[in-house]
């Protein structure tokens, strides 16, 4: 996990690369889900700020952003707009 986040996909062996990408993709979809719930008024400011802080941390990590780049075409327009603003 740490090697993938800091070193990117090329730092991992093929099997680990696949597992890492799947895990990161699921995390991205979780962020998107919380963002959707925020837009619908289900997630309050306190919880949302914690999720944004976590997202911002991941956006600074090479491996996360590599998987995110491949995943963005499958994400909602509002979530992609949030990503662009970060």
C-alpha positions as CSV (number, residue, x, y, z in Angstrom):
1,X,0.0,0.0,0.0
2,X,2.7,2.5,1.0
3,X,4.9,1.6,-1.9
4,X,2.1,2.1,-4.3
5,X,0.9,5.4,-2.8
6,X,4.4,6.9,-2.7
7,X,6.1,5.3,-5.7
8,X,3.2,4.8,-8.0
9,X,2.2,1.8,-10.1
10,X,5.6,1.2,-11.5
11,X,6.9,0.6,-8.0
12,X,4.8,-2.5,-7.7
13,X,5.0,-6.0,-9.2
14,X,2.1,-6.9,-11.6
15,X,-0.1,-8.7,-9.1
16,X,0.4,-6.1,-6.4
17,X,-0.2,-3.4,-9.0
18,X,-3.6,-4.9,-9.9
19,X,-4.6,-5.2,-6.2
20,X,-3.5,-1.7,-5.5
21,X,-5.4,-0.2,-8.4
22,X,-8.6,-2.1,-7.4
23,X,-8.3,-0.9,-3.8
24,X,-7.7,2.7,-4.8
25,X,-10.5,2.7,-7.3
26,X,-12.9,1.5,-4.6
27,X,-11.6,4.3,-2.3
28,X,-12.3,6.8,-5.1
29,X,-15.8,5.5,-5.5
30,X,-16.3,5.9,-1.8
31,X,-15.1,9.5,-1.9
32,X,-17.6,10.0,-4.8
33,X,-20.4,8.5,-2.8
34,X,-19.8,10.7,0.2
35,X,-19.6,13.7,-2.1
36,X,-23.0,12.7,-3.6
37,X,-24.4,12.4,-0.1
38,X,-23.0,15.8,0.8
39,X,-24.8,17.3,-2.2
40,X,-28.0,15.7,-1.1
41,X,-27.7,17.1,2.4
42,X,-27.0,13.8,4.2
43,X,-23.4,14.6,5.2
44,X,-22.9,17.6,7.5
45,X,-20.0,20.1,7.5
46,X,-18.0,18.4,10.2
47,X,-18.0,15.0,8.5
48,X,-17.5,16.5,5.0
49,X,-14.4,18.5,6.2
50,X,-12.8,15.2,7.4
51,X,-13.5,13.5,4.1
52,X,-12.1,16.5,2.2
53,X,-8.9,16.4,4.3
54,X,-8.5,12.7,3.6
55,X,-9.1,13.3,-0.2
56,X,-6.6,16.1,-0.2
57,X,-4.0,13.8,1.4
58,X,-4.5,11.2,-1.2
59,X,-4.4,13.7,-4.1
60,X,-0.8,14.4,-3.0
61,X,0.2,10.7,-3.5
62,X,1.6,9.5,-6.8
63,X,-0.1,6.1,-6.9
64,X,-3.5,7.5,-6.0
65,X,-3.4,10.1,-8.7
66,X,-2.3,7.6,-11.3
67,X,-5.3,5.4,-10.6
68,X,-7.5,8.4,-10.4
69,X,-6.5,9.6,-13.9
70,X,-7.6,6.2,-15.3
71,X,-10.8,6.3,-13.3
72,X,-12.0,9.9,-14.0
73,X,-13.9,9.1,-17.2
74,X,-16.1,6.8,-15.0
75,X,-16.9,9.4,-12.3
76,X,-19.8,11.8,-12.1
77,X,-19.4,15.3,-13.5
78,X,-20.0,16.9,-10.1
79,X,-17.3,14.8,-8.5
80,X,-14.9,15.5,-11.3
81,X,-15.6,19.2,-10.8
82,X,-14.7,18.8,-7.1
83,X,-11.5,17.1,-8.1
84,X,-10.6,19.9,-10.5
85,X,-11.1,22.4,-7.7
86,X,-8.7,20.6,-5.3
